[in-house]
Amino acid sequence: MYPLPKLTIYPLTLIGAAAILAACMRNEEPPADSHVTTADEQAHLTPDEVLQQFKEGNARFHSGHLTRRNYSEQVRKSAPAQFPKAMVLSCVDSRVPVEDVFDQGIGDVFVGRVAGNFVNEDLLGSMEFACKVAGAKLLLVMGHQHCGAIRGAIDDVKLGNLTSLLQKIKPAVAMSQDFPGEKTSSNSLFMKRVAENNVRLTLAKIRAESPILKEMEDKGELKIVGAFYRLTDGTLEFVE
């Protein structure tokens, strides 16, 4: 019988396999973020730091570089308790995904939503719980571009319970009558002016009708700010 041929392993084959493996490892995505805000982290955050985090988060949202999150793990970790950084009052508009707009995870943000992002007794109570009881450091009122509630208030729409809701936005329409241009809902610049004034009036009402939140702001425990969100590019403009 002839002897069996020896099996030869070529070094280049091993080198090639190692190179392919290394390339695959380099292309792997980093682990998804599963962190949730803790009581200690919340306690040491300042209102200015939270606002800066929200600004940076919106920049990531705008650029398409949202944080990759392990939501299942965040759900599990946040279940026993919550220590959010902020409370956001937004419109109900389906095009305004609040947590995504600021690139925040589960347990980071209290969100109150009502068409036209105005404030009433129930929302004030929710804000007081979020900030005074649960420790949120930022209270942000966010209006937005092409808001249907703003349009309805300008056009004096009447439809069931929507009629009384829109009445709460009418003061912003009246406040905007000094606008130097066509004062109709077909004018996007006038719509923006009304939306911004609606945010300003909401901020004023929060400070006037919630001594708790006003005192927190005066002591530097809370920052109360307004913003206008652009649907067309996902960016924010802060409202003074």
Secondary structure as a PSIPRED ss2 file (coil, helix, strand):
# PSIPRED VFORMAT (PSIPRED V4.0)

   1 M C   1.000  0.000  0.000
   2 Y C   1.000  0.000  0.000
   3 P C   1.000  0.000  0.000
   4 L C   1.000  0.000  0.000
   5 P C   1.000  0.000  0.000
   6 K C   1.000  0.000  0.000
   7 L C   1.000  0.000  0.000
   8 T C   1.000  0.000  0.000
   9 I C   1.000  0.000  0.000
  10 Y C   1.000  0.000  0.000
  11 P H   0.000  1.000  0.000
  12 L H   0.000  1.000  0.000
  13 T H   0.000  1.000  0.000
  14 L H   0.000  1.000  0.000
  15 I H   0.000  1.000  0.000
  16 G H   0.000  1.000  0.000
  17 A H   0.000  1.000  0.000
  18 A H   0.000  1.000  0.000
  19 A H   0.000  1.000  0.000
  20 I H   0.000  1.000  0.000
  21 L H   0.000  1.000  0.000
  22 A H   0.000  1.000  0.000
  23 A H   0.000  1.000  0.000
  24 C H   0.000  1.000  0.000
  25 M H   0.000  1.000  0.000
  26 R H   0.000  1.000  0.000
  27 N H   0.000  1.000  0.000
  28 E C   1.000  0.000  0.000
  29 E C   1.000  0.000  0.000
  30 P C   1.000  0.000  0.000
  31 P C   1.000  0.000  0.000
  32 A C   1.000  0.000  0.000
  33 D E   0.000  0.000  1.000
  34 S C   1.000  0.000  0.000
  35 H C   1.000  0.000  0.000
  36 V C   1.000  0.000  0.000
  37 T C   1.000  0.000  0.000
  38 T C   1.000  0.000  0.000
  39 A H   0.000  1.000  0.000
  40 D H   0.000  1.000  0.000
  41 E H   0.000  1.000  0.000
  42 Q H   0.000  1.000  0.000
  43 A H   0.000  1.000  0.000
  44 H H   0.000  1.000  0.000
  45 L C   1.000  0.000  0.000
  46 T C   1.000  0.000  0.000
  47 P H   0.000  1.000  0.000
  48 D H   0.000  1.000  0.000
  49 E H   0.000  1.000  0.000
  50 V H   0.000  1.000  0.000
  51 L H   0.000  1.000  0.000
  52 Q H   0.000  1.000  0.000
  53 Q H   0.000  1.000  0.000
  54 F H   0.000  1.000  0.000
  55 K H   0.000  1.000  0.000
  56 E H   0.000  1.000  0.000
  57 G H   0.000  1.000  0.000
  58 N H   0.000  1.000  0.000
  59 A H   0.000  1.000  0.000
  60 R H   0.000  1.000  0.000
  61 F H   0.000  1.000  0.000
  62 H H   0.000  1.000  0.000
  63 S H   0.000  1.000  0.000
  64 G C   1.000  0.000  0.000
  65 H C   1.000  0.000  0.000
  66 L C   1.000  0.000  0.000
  67 T C   1.000  0.000  0.000
  68 R C   1.000  0.000  0.000
  69 R E   0.000  0.000  1.000
  70 N C   1.000  0.000  0.000
  71 Y H   0.000  1.000  0.000
  72 S H   0.000  1.000  0.000
  73 E H   0.000  1.000  0.000
  74 Q H   0.000  1.000  0.000
  75 V H   0.000  1.000  0.000
  76 R H   0.000  1.000  0.000
  77 K H   0.000  1.000  0.000
  78 S H   0.000  1.000  0.000
  79 A C   1.000  0.000  0.000
  80 P C   1.000  0.000  0.000
  81 A C   1.000  0.000  0.000
  82 Q C   1.000  0.000  0.000
  83 F C   1.000  0.000  0.000
  84 P C   1.000  0.000  0.000
  85 K C   1.000  0.000  0.000
  86 A E   0.000  0.000  1.000
  87 M E   0.000  0.000  1.000
  88 V E   0.000  0.000  1.000
  89 L E   0.000  0.000  1.000
  90 S E   0.000  0.000  1.000
  91 C C   1.000  0.000  0.000
  92 V C   1.000  0.000  0.000
  93 D C   1.000  0.000  0.000
  94 S C   1.000  0.000  0.000
  95 R C   1.000  0.000  0.000
  96 V C   1.000  0.000  0.000
  97 P C   1.000  0.000  0.000
  98 V H   0.000  1.000  0.000
  99 E H   0.000  1.000  0.000
 100 D H   0.000  1.000  0.000
 101 V H   0.000  1.000  0.000
 102 F C   1.000  0.000  0.000
 103 D C   1.000  0.000  0.000
 104 Q C   1.000  0.000  0.000
 105 G C   1.000  0.000  0.000
 106 I C   1.000  0.000  0.000
 107 G C   1.000  0.000  0.000
 108 D C   1.000  0.000  0.000
 109 V E   0.000  0.000  1.000
 110 F E   0.000  0.000  1.000
 111 V E   0.000  0.000  1.000
 112 G E   0.000  0.000  1.000
 113 R E   0.000  0.000  1.000
 114 V C   1.000  0.000  0.000
 115 A C   1.000  0.000  0.000
 116 G C   1.000  0.000  0.000
 117 N C   1.000  0.000  0.000
 118 F C   1.000  0.000  0.000
 119 V C   1.000  0.000  0.000
 120 N C   1.000  0.000  0.000
 121 E H   0.000  1.000  0.000
 122 D H   0.000  1.000  0.000
 123 L H   0.000  1.000  0.000
 124 L H   0.000  1.000  0.000
 125 G H   0.000  1.000  0.000
 126 S H   0.000  1.000  0.000
 127 M H   0.000  1.000  0.000
 128 E H   0.000  1.000  0.000
 129 F H   0.000  1.000  0.000
 130 A H   0.000  1.000  0.000
 131 C H   0.000  1.000  0.000
 132 K H   0.000  1.000  0.000
 133 V H   0.000  1.000  0.000
 134 A C   1.000  0.000  0.000
 135 G C   1.000  0.000  0.000
 136 A C   1.000  0.000  0.000
 137 K C   1.000  0.000  0.000
 138 L E   0.000  0.000  1.000
 139 L E   0.000  0.000  1.000
 140 L E   0.000  0.000  1.000
 141 V E   0.000  0.000  1.000
 142 M E   0.000  0.000  1.000
 143 G E   0.000  0.000  1.000
 144 H E   0.000  0.000  1.000
 145 Q C   1.000  0.000  0.000
 146 H C   1.000  0.000  0.000
 147 C C   1.000  0.000  0.000
 148 G H   0.000  1.000  0.000
 149 A H   0.000  1.000  0.000
 150 I H   0.000  1.000  0.000
 151 R H   0.000  1.000  0.000
 152 G H   0.000  1.000  0.000
 153 A H   0.000  1.000  0.000
 154 I H   0.000  1.000  0.000
 155 D C   1.000  0.000  0.000
 156 D C   1.000  0.000  0.000
 157 V C   1.000  0.000  0.000
 158 K C   1.000  0.000  0.000
 159 L C   1.000  0.000  0.000
 160 G C   1.000  0.000  0.000
 161 N C   1.000  0.000  0.000
 162 L H   0.000  1.000  0.000
 163 T H   0.000  1.000  0.000
 164 S H   0.000  1.000  0.000
 165 L H   0.000  1.000  0.000
 166 L H   0.000  1.000  0.000
 167 Q H   0.000  1.000  0.000
 168 K C   1.000  0.000  0.000
 169 I C   1.000  0.000  0.000
 170 K H   0.000  1.000  0.000
 171 P H   0.000  1.000  0.000
 172 A H   0.000  1.000  0.000
 173 V H   0.000  1.000  0.000
 174 A H   0.000  1.000  0.000
 175 M H   0.000  1.000  0.000
 176 S C   1.000  0.000  0.000
 177 Q C   1.000  0.000  0.000
 178 D C   1.000  0.000  0.000
 179 F C   1.000  0.000  0.000
 180 P C   1.000  0.000  0.000
 181 G C   1.000  0.000  0.000
 182 E C   1.000  0.000  0.000
 183 K C   1.000  0.000  0.000
 184 T C   1.000  0.000  0.000
 185 S C   1.000  0.000  0.000
 186 S C   1.000  0.000  0.000
 187 N C   1.000  0.000  0.000
 188 S H   0.000  1.000  0.000
 189 L H   0.000  1.000  0.000
 190 F H   0.000  1.000  0.000
 191 M H   0.000  1.000  0.000
 192 K H   0.000  1.000  0.000
 193 R H   0.000  1.000  0.000
 194 V H   0.000  1.000  0.000
 195 A H   0.000  1.000  0.000
 196 E H   0.000  1.000  0.000
 197 N H   0.000  1.000  0.000
 198 N H   0.000  1.000  0.000
 199 V H   0.000  1.000  0.000
 200 R H   0.000  1.000  0.000
 201 L H   0.000  1.000  0.000
 202 T H   0.000  1.000  0.000
 203 L H   0.000  1.000  0.000
 204 A H   0.000  1.000  0.000
 205 K H   0.000  1.000  0.000
 206 I H   0.000  1.000  0.000
 207 R H   0.000  1.000  0.000
 208 A H   0.000  1.000  0.000
 209 E H   0.000  1.000  0.000
 210 S C   1.000  0.000  0.000
 211 P H   0.000  1.000  0.000
 212 I H   0.000  1.000  0.000
 213 L H   0.000  1.000  0.000
 214 K H   0.000  1.000  0.000
 215 E H   0.000  1.000  0.000
 216 M H   0.000  1.000  0.000
 217 E H   0.000  1.000  0.000
 218 D H   0.000  1.000  0.000
 219 K C   1.000  0.000  0.000
 220 G C   1.000  0.000  0.000
 221 E C   1.000  0.000  0.000
 222 L C   1.000  0.000  0.000
 223 K E   0.000  0.000  1.000
 224 I E   0.000  0.000  1.000
 225 V E   0.000  0.000  1.000
 226 G E   0.000  0.000  1.000
 227 A E   0.000  0.000  1.000
 228 F E   0.000  0.000  1.000
 229 Y E   0.000  0.000  1.000
 230 R C   1.000  0.000  0.000
 231 L C   1.000  0.000  0.000
 232 T C   1.000  0.000  0.000
 233 D C   1.000  0.000  0.000
 234 G C   1.000  0.000  0.000
 235 T C   1.000  0.000  0.000
 236 L E   0.000  0.000  1.000
 237 E E   0.000  0.000  1.000
 238 F E   0.000  0.000  1.000
 239 V E   0.000  0.000  1.000
 240 E C   1.000  0.000  0.000
